[in-house]
Amino acid sequence: MKRFFVLPMIAAGFFLNAQTIGNSPYAAFGIGDVKYDNTTDISSMGGVSTAYIWDFNNNFNFNNPAANKNLELTTVKVEVSNENNFFKSNYDNMSVTKHSSYLSNISIAFPLSNKVKFGLGYQPYSSKKYSVLTKEVVEGGNTQASLNRGDGNVNTVQAGISYQFTPEFALGLRSNFYFGNLYDINELTFSDAELINGYETKNKVKTFNFTLGTAYQKKLQKDRKLTLGATYTFGNTGQMETRYINSTYFYTAGETKNNESIIDEKYSEDKNLIPMEFSLGAGYGKDAKWFVGTQLDYKKGETIQFLGKPFVNNDAYKISAGGWYLPNYNNFRNYFSRVTYRYGAYYEKGNLSFNGTNVNQFAITGGMTLPFENKSASRMSGIDVGIELGKRGTLDNNLIRQNFVNLKIGINFADKWFNKRLYD
C-alpha cells in the first residue's frame, strides 16, 4: 500500500470533498499555509519592508526592527484578514471557492528613549486544515479508499528592539517564539477489510529564532532620501517534536480508535522547522510626500517529517516592489489629501515542487491609510485597509490553480502614553 499521496490525487479528492477543506490543498505539505505577514500597510506595498522607514511617528516595523527611527508615540494595532480563494483543476473542469477570516495581528510599540524603540506583538504563523477522500478500484476488484486529513496551527509572539547609533544608521533585533500543534494522517481502507491502516504524524512546535536587521537612511537633498536595509534570520534555537505512528484499528462511536495495533512508531526532535532567511531592500522618497522601494527575500529550504518520511521544501525567493503617496498631510480642508495611498506587487518562487513543476505565486496589492479626521498631523492615527489579488500554482501536470482576493483592515491608535524614559 502506498504511504504517500501526490498532488494530482489531491486535485481529484479536493473537489470531490471540498466542503470539508478549510484552506488550500497545498497546506497538506510541510507546516501548512503560512499566515505570518506584515502589517496591513506593508502588505499593501507588496511586502516592501526591509528598507521602509515610515516618515511619521506612529508605526513600528517588525520585519526590519532597525527601521524605526521615527517612532515617537505609543502605537497599538489590531488587524484582521479575510481570505477568498478560488480553486480550479483540470480534473473534470472542477472549481470551488473558500473563504476564511481571522485575527492577523495585535501589537504595541513605543520609544524607550530617543534612540531605543521597542515593539511586542502576536500573529498566527501557519494553519493546516484539510480533508481529502479518494477512491480507486485496485487489483481483485476491491475498492481502496484513502482519506488524507490534517489540522492544527502555529502561532508566534514577537518582540523587536532597535538602537539608532547615528542619525543615518541603526541596528535592530527581533525574537520570535513559535508554538502550536500540527497533525497529518493518511488512512487506507479496502472494501474487503474491516481494519483501517493509518499513518499519522504529530508535530509539537515550541521553538524560537532571531532576526538581525540594519537600516541606513541618507538625505540626498533637503527633502529627498535614500534608504537601504538588510535582515538576516538565524536558524532555530528551539525544537519541534515529531511522533510518527503506523497502526491498524477501527472506529466505533465518534473518532475513538479501537483494537489499535502499532506496526511502526518513531520519535524525533528537529530544529529546522523555521528556516534561515535573509532580505535586502532599497528605497527612495520625498519627505512626507512619496516613497518607492524594492526588495529581495530568500528562504532556505528545509526537510521535515511527513507521514513517516522526510519531505523536502525547496529554497524559495520573493521579489517585491511598492510604495506610497501622500498628497498633502497638512491639508485639513480636503480629507482625501491626507489619505496615504499604497501600491505594490510581488513574485514568489515557492518552496513546493511536484513532477518538476514549481508552485509559484504572484500578486498585485493596494491600500490606503485613512487618518482619523479630528487628529493632528503629528498623530496620524487611523484605519489601514489593503487588498491583495493574485494567483498561486498552475493547471499544468494536474496541479491546482489558486486565485485569491485577500482583504485586510486594521486600526492604529497612536498617542503619548508613556512619558517616562527608561533609558537615556
Secondary structure, DSSP 8 states (H G I E B T S, - for coil): ------HHHHHHHHHHTGGG--S-GGGGSTT-EE-----HHHHTTTT--TT---SSSS---SSSTT--TT--SEEEEEEEEEEEEEEE-SGGG-EEEEEEEEEEEEEEEEESSSSEEEEEEEEEEEE--EEEEEEEE-TTS-EEEEEEEEEEEEEEEEEEEEEESSSSEEEEEEEEEEEEEEEEEEEEEETT-S-EEEEEEEEEEEEEEEEEEEEEEEESSSSEEEEEEEEEE---SSEEEEEEEEEEEEE-STT-EEEEEEEEEEEEEES-SS--EEEEEEEEEETTTEEEEEEEEEE---EEEETTEEEE---EEEEEEEEEE-S-TT-SS-GGGG-EEEEEEEEEE-S-EETTEE--EEEEEEEEEEE-TTS-TTT--EEEEEEEEEEEE-SGGG--EEEEEEEEEEEEEEE----S-S--
